[in-house]
Amino acid sequence: MITKAKLEDAKEIQKLINAYAKKDLMLPKSIVDIYERLRDFYVYRHKDKLVGVCALSISWGDLAEIRSLAVEKRHSGRGIGKELVEACLAEAKELGVKRVFTLTYIPKFFRKFGFKIVKRDSLPHKVWTECINCPKFPDCGEVPLAKNIK
Ligand SMILES: CC(C)(COP(=O)(O)OP(=O)(O)OC[C@H]1O[C@@H](n2cnc3c(N)ncnc32)[C@H](O)[C@@H]1OP(=O)(O)O)[C@@H](O)C(=O)NCCC(=O)NCCS
């Protein structure tokens, strides 16, 4: 079941993301990062256990980012990732966001939702200023994709 994250979810969210970060599939997050963005997160629980997370962060007047998508390996392939992305896209629409982007190692997954690869300089400068704090800056290898919301 998908819900918005609560404060008590923060450590489990971090654990799930950082387990993938250790395998170089995601970028690592500090607990401060998680608390600061907690209200952006959706979580998926299976029998009370947190098994999936995804966040929608507002970037600009018409732009938001889908970030930190992760589903525990044992629960992958069951449509949980899809549900989480769709929850973020539905919220984006409700908020009046015109364009959603993501920076990802799995462009193929996001193409299923209508995202298309875009040039880095088509996204506002602000997006890249956040990258300066990332341990993988400047060569993270993430691919930028975006989708217009109708
Ligand atoms: C990628 C990830 C979120 C997918 O979650 P999931 O719950 O297994 O995905 P779903 O079951 O909802 O799959 C939805 C669709 O995407 C496809 N898909 C799943 N993983 C994919 C991948 N890595 N690459 C391409 N397509 C993928 C599925 O085949 C399915 O296609 P279909 O609708 O045509 O049947 C999950 O495998 C994961 O957490 N991976 C490690 C972390 C990661 O890479 N996160 C992305 C951050 S950039």
The ligand as a MOL file (V3000), in Angstrom:
LIG
                    3D

  0  0  0     0  0            999 V3000
M  V30 BEGIN CTAB
M  V30 COUNTS 48 50 0 0 0
M  V30 BEGIN ATOM
M  V30 1 C 14.1210 0.0570 -10.9440 0
M  V30 2 C 13.1570 -0.3580 -9.8490 0
M  V30 3 C 12.6940 0.8450 -9.0600 0
M  V30 4 C 11.9460 -1.0430 -10.5190 0
M  V30 5 O 10.9760 -1.3450 -9.5290 0
M  V30 6 P 9.9730 -2.5640 -9.7310 0
M  V30 7 O 8.9480 -2.5040 -8.6810 0
M  V30 8 O 10.7550 -3.8090 -9.8730 0
M  V30 9 O 9.3600 -2.1960 -11.1640 0
M  V30 10 P 7.9220 -2.6040 -11.7160 0
M  V30 11 O 7.6370 -4.0190 -11.3500 0
M  V30 12 O 6.9310 -1.5900 -11.3230 0
M  V30 13 O 8.1690 -2.5100 -13.2810 0
M  V30 14 C 7.4170 -1.6630 -14.1310 0
M  V30 15 C 7.9270 -1.8690 -15.5470 0
M  V30 16 O 9.3080 -1.4730 -15.6740 0
M  V30 17 C 10.1240 -2.5500 -16.1360 0
M  V30 18 N 11.4080 -2.4800 -15.4150 0
M  V30 19 C 11.6370 -2.8170 -14.1250 0
M  V30 20 N 12.9370 -2.5980 -13.8220 0
M  V30 21 C 13.5260 -2.1100 -14.9340 0
M  V30 22 C 14.8600 -1.7190 -15.2500 0
M  V30 23 N 15.8470 -1.7590 -14.3470 0
M  V30 24 N 15.1090 -1.2700 -16.4900 0
M  V30 25 C 14.1340 -1.2280 -17.4170 0
M  V30 26 N 12.8370 -1.5800 -17.1790 0
M  V30 27 C 12.5540 -2.0370 -15.9630 0
M  V30 28 C 9.3250 -3.7880 -15.7890 0
M  V30 29 O 9.6730 -4.8410 -16.6530 0
M  V30 30 C 7.8880 -3.3240 -15.9940 0
M  V30 31 O 7.5740 -3.3250 -17.3710 0
M  V30 32 P 6.0920 -3.6850 -17.9020 0
M  V30 33 O 5.1620 -2.6600 -17.2660 0
M  V30 34 O 6.2050 -3.5340 -19.3680 0
M  V30 35 O 5.8170 -5.0680 -17.4310 0
M  V30 36 C 13.8330 -1.3910 -8.8800 0
M  V30 37 O 14.2890 -2.4820 -9.6240 0
M  V30 38 C 14.9820 -0.8000 -8.0950 0
M  V30 39 O 14.7840 -0.3200 -6.9980 0
M  V30 40 N 16.2310 -0.8650 -8.6600 0
M  V30 41 C 17.4240 -0.4200 -7.9790 0
M  V30 42 C 17.4320 1.0580 -7.7090 0
M  V30 43 C 17.3250 1.8930 -8.9540 0
M  V30 44 O 17.9120 1.6140 -9.9950 0
M  V30 45 N 16.5240 2.9720 -8.8390 0
M  V30 46 C 16.3490 3.9420 -9.8730 0
M  V30 47 C 17.0460 5.1870 -9.4270 0
M  V30 48 S 17.7840 6.0780 -10.7350 0
M  V30 END ATOM
M  V30 BEGIN BOND
M  V30 1 1 1 2
M  V30 2 1 2 3
M  V30 3 1 2 4
M  V30 4 1 2 36
M  V30 5 1 4 5
M  V30 6 1 5 6
M  V30 7 2 6 7
M  V30 8 1 6 8
M  V30 9 1 6 9
M  V30 10 1 9 10
M  V30 11 2 10 11
M  V30 12 1 10 12
M  V30 13 1 10 13
M  V30 14 1 13 14
M  V30 15 1 14 15
M  V30 16 1 15 16
M  V30 17 1 15 30
M  V30 18 1 16 17
M  V30 19 1 17 18
M  V30 20 1 17 28
M  V30 21 1 18 19
M  V30 22 1 18 27
M  V30 23 2 19 20
M  V30 24 1 20 21
M  V30 25 1 21 22
M  V30 26 2 21 27
M  V30 27 1 22 23
M  V30 28 2 22 24
M  V30 29 1 24 25
M  V30 30 2 25 26
M  V30 31 1 26 27
M  V30 32 1 28 29
M  V30 33 1 28 30
M  V30 34 1 30 31
M  V30 35 1 31 32
M  V30 36 2 32 33
M  V30 37 1 32 34
M  V30 38 1 32 35
M  V30 39 1 36 37
M  V30 40 1 36 38
M  V30 41 2 38 39
M  V30 42 1 38 40
M  V30 43 1 40 41
M  V30 44 1 41 42
M  V30 45 1 42 43
M  V30 46 2 43 44
M  V30 47 1 43 45
M  V30 48 1 45 46
M  V30 49 1 46 47
M  V30 50 1 47 48
M  V30 END BOND
M  V30 END CTAB
M  END
